[in-house]
Amino acid sequence: MPNKVNLLEFQDVLRRSTLNFSIDNVGMSFGKDSFRVGMRSPNAIVILKGDNSIISGIAPTDTWDLNFSEPSKNVKAYFDLIIPDDQDEAVIEMMNEKIVVKSGGQKSNLFFCSEHLITKFDREGPRTDGDLMFEFDITQEFVDIFNLVKKVAGGFGKIYFNVENGEVSIESTDKTNSFSNGMRMVIGQSEFDDVSVCFDFKTFNNVMTLINGDATDFHFRIGYIPQSGGGMASFIKGDDSEKYFVLSMRENV
């Protein structure tokens, strides 16, 4: 029996692995029963793992390591053109330097890049995620608040989480400009000292986009790292199958 790849599931893992293709390389490891992805960028870490319902027929002793540069151009663009069978699958062949994907009369050769070009992350999490500022299980209310704030946050390119007088808020503004417009919404309570942590909006929004539909399955945490004066946001799915970590931005306020 030939190996088969579920095109929809492969594309979904590819998108999540690269934070909506904001990471310009990807390395994915598939075994017979499971898969794992660990990727990093200058301001984010992605860890995915789970049952392998994506590529069938891998031998029990084999591991398929798929390493690609510019996955949006070199992988997604080709997968978008493949006409799947009735099970949303196509035949996939693993070779030393490439994979070959076949469906009907279509054949796509997708060559690997050097493993040295892949920004892999092999641990199960960052060495430190900071002192707890606040945390909660994501609710639909938080998703709705974020969707409001993001309507203006794109113009600033950043988003803030603040603790002030015991209140936790999410804010869209530019704190380097005392005359900047802004929008702030309270999202909870915390006993942490007053502090503000700034994140790149595009990266944060990419995570929120990826977890959309399953957001309430995730635990959200922001930690403050005193040594750097920054912080880290983490999104951990309840079954530990998806972890996203976003590092804060430094700015002179």
Helices and strands as residue ranges (DSSP letters): E 4-6, H 7-17, E 25-30, E 34-41, E 44-51, E 55-56, E 64-69, H 71-71, I 72-76, H 77-79, E 89-94, E 98-103, E 106-111, G 115-117, E 131-137, H 140-156, E 158-164, E 167-172, E 183-189, E 195-200, H 201-210, G 215-217, E 218-225, E 230-237, E 242-247
